[in-house]
Amino acid sequence: MSTGATGLPIILASLSLVFMSMVLAWRIGLNISREVIVAAARATVQLLGVGVLFTFIFQSSSAMWLAWLWVVVMVIIATVVVRRRAELPIERLFVVAGVAILATASISIALTFGFGVFPYEPVALVVVAGITIGNAVPSAVLAVDQSMNLCRDRIGDIEAVLALGFDRRQVVRFMSQRAARSALIPQVERTKVVGLIALPGAMTGLLLAGIEPVEAVAIQLLVMFLVLGTAAVCVVSLVTAVTTAAVTADLRVSDWVRPA
């Protein structure tokens, strides 16, 4: 389905809300205009580049192999983004992030194509992997941020439970609950309101393509549950990794937890 509504004028018109937010931020003095401009510019450059790259991939005789290579690249980039968010060296964080993202993407791909939800084609492979990995990154980044801040804000609590004889596993259970809940809030809230005040992108695209509503809902449920599960796995894995790294093997508070 095509409406012909493409081109530079449409893209510029779609920036109206971005410009409005910048004006409001400037009037109030929020100093977020630079971040908004950078985000919009990066998205434009990245999407244009990806569009050109996808044209090459999907028209190539080795399209499927190139699509799998692109999935691997997405996993690596996502892992690097999560690791960079930590800012400080945290034990095994890169490995945990990479394994969590790769595992959830692999399971999503296996379930989607194994049950024949979509035909096993390069375009569908990239889309399914992109949906999974794209939703894994925000949850993973938030998990790292929340758990790091919690450990640094509650360093006294960590020292207190260590003094009471807690081992590493008990410290993780004591510290990780609040961080995990906070990191999962955005995804959980999005899932709660789906269909009431929000129509997900996959379902909207299927409806616009002429798919029957019930079938579109079934496919969207699959995607939504995979996304929710991906977020939960990443949050649990990374919160556990960070809170574990907050305590050394000889049961002392790690150096990165203490203020500089």
Beta strands, then each sheet from edge to edge (+ up, - down):
end
